[in-house]
Amino acid sequence: MKLIGVSGSLVGSKTSKAVYEVLFAAKAYDPGLETELVDLKDYDVEFVRGTPLSYYNSDTWNVVNKILSADFLVFGTPIYQASISGALKNLLDHMPTDAFKSKVTGMITTGGSEKHYLVTEYHLKPILTFLKGVVPVGNVFVHNDHFNEDNEVIDSDVSRRIKKLAKEMILLQRSITDFNL
Ligand SMILES: Cc1cc2nc3c(=O)[nH]c(=O)nc-3n(C[C@H](O)[C@H](O)[C@H](O)COP(=O)(O)O)c2cc1C
């Protein structure tokens, strides 16, 4: 099985680090898992213009196809203006409406205000479920204070939640695959 993590920040590295932690925890739980981090900072994903994918640049084509080829995914976003990043929303706008059918789509967010920990539930989850993703019960909010100066997660409760999310995602995806759901 292939798990792809998407980091939706074009600015810093907290989100990509948080997504990486989920991939690392997943690999620790299931060493046979293939994982890949897609950091949107590394790609020039064009804005959606309503044309077929073949009209976009190779980065856009590449990222969209990578995501569609994953068995399951974890999406990470920084919180911007009490919502998800525009970069992640634009990427999701490129997806066909059944993009995540029979795929687990986990969520992890980073933010500077704990008041915004429910952004994933109210802004990201509806998009993922619209695209037919199976969203795990658990998700993880990582406050900026939970990182050290090297952007490593230093909060033990956050690390525990990351491991729990990774495990839930794998067990859910195995069930979906095994029972052909
Ligand atoms: C344009 C902008 C808007 C932001 N808006 C919010 C916000 O509404 N709520 C919040 O909790 N954090 C907000 N933040 C803080 C970021 O979510 C936070 O610093 C995040 O960890 C950055 O992730 P990154 O290092 O991956 O870029 C904002 C940051 C930027 C640059």
The ligand as an SDF file (V2000), in Angstrom:
LIG
                    3D

 31 33  0  0  0  0  0  0  0  0999 V2000
   -1.1950   34.4090    5.9580 C   0  0  0  0  0  0  0  0  0  0  0  0
   -1.2070   33.6850    7.2720 C   0  0  0  0  0  0  0  0  0  0  0  0
   -2.4090   33.5770    7.9570 C   0  0  0  0  0  0  0  0  0  0  0  0
   -2.4530   32.8630    9.1660 C   0  0  0  0  0  0  0  0  0  0  0  0
   -3.6600   32.7390    9.7970 N   0  0  0  0  0  0  0  0  0  0  0  0
   -3.7420   31.9750   10.9230 C   0  0  0  0  0  0  0  0  0  0  0  0
   -4.9910   31.7640   11.5640 C   0  0  0  0  0  0  0  0  0  0  0  0
   -6.0320   32.2860   11.1620 O   0  0  0  0  0  0  0  0  0  0  0  0
   -5.0310   30.9630   12.6460 N   0  0  0  0  0  0  0  0  0  0  0  0
   -3.9160   30.3530   13.1520 C   0  0  0  0  0  0  0  0  0  0  0  0
   -4.0210   29.6010   14.1340 O   0  0  0  0  0  0  0  0  0  0  0  0
   -2.6890   30.5430   12.5710 N   0  0  0  0  0  0  0  0  0  0  0  0
   -2.5880   31.3280   11.4720 C   0  0  0  0  0  0  0  0  0  0  0  0
   -1.3720   31.5240   10.8570 N   0  0  0  0  0  0  0  0  0  0  0  0
   -0.1750   30.8610   11.4200 C   0  0  0  0  0  0  0  0  0  0  0  0
    0.1910   29.5670   10.6750 C   0  0  0  0  0  0  0  0  0  0  0  0
   -0.9300   28.7130   10.5220 O   0  0  0  0  0  0  0  0  0  0  0  0
    1.2520   28.8060   11.4530 C   0  0  0  0  0  0  0  0  0  0  0  0
    2.3600   29.6320   11.6970 O   0  0  0  0  0  0  0  0  0  0  0  0
    1.6870   27.5270   10.7470 C   0  0  0  0  0  0  0  0  0  0  0  0
    2.3850   26.7180   11.6700 O   0  0  0  0  0  0  0  0  0  0  0  0
    2.6130   27.7920    9.5660 C   0  0  0  0  0  0  0  0  0  0  0  0
    2.9740   26.5630    8.9770 O   0  0  0  0  0  0  0  0  0  0  0  0
    4.2660   26.4110    8.0220 P   0  0  0  0  0  0  0  0  0  0  0  0
    5.4890   26.5890    8.9110 O   0  0  0  0  0  0  0  0  0  0  0  0
    4.1730   25.0300    7.4790 O   0  0  0  0  0  0  0  0  0  0  0  0
    4.1660   27.4630    6.9680 O   0  0  0  0  0  0  0  0  0  0  0  0
   -1.2860   32.2650    9.6930 C   0  0  0  0  0  0  0  0  0  0  0  0
   -0.0620   32.4010    8.9810 C   0  0  0  0  0  0  0  0  0  0  0  0
   -0.0270   33.0940    7.7930 C   0  0  0  0  0  0  0  0  0  0  0  0
    1.2790   33.2220    7.0310 C   0  0  0  0  0  0  0  0  0  0  0  0
  1  2  1  0
  2  3  1  0
  2 30  2  0
  3  4  2  0
  4  5  1  0
  4 28  1  0
  5  6  2  0
  6  7  1  0
  6 13  1  0
  7  8  2  0
  7  9  1  0
  9 10  1  0
 10 11  2  0
 10 12  1  0
 12 13  2  0
 13 14  1  0
 14 15  1  0
 14 28  1  0
 15 16  1  0
 16 17  1  0
 16 18  1  0
 18 19  1  0
 18 20  1  0
 20 21  1  0
 20 22  1  0
 22 23  1  0
 23 24  1  0
 24 25  2  0
 24 26  1  0
 24 27  1  0
 28 29  2  0
 29 30  1  0
 30 31  1  0
M  END
$$$$
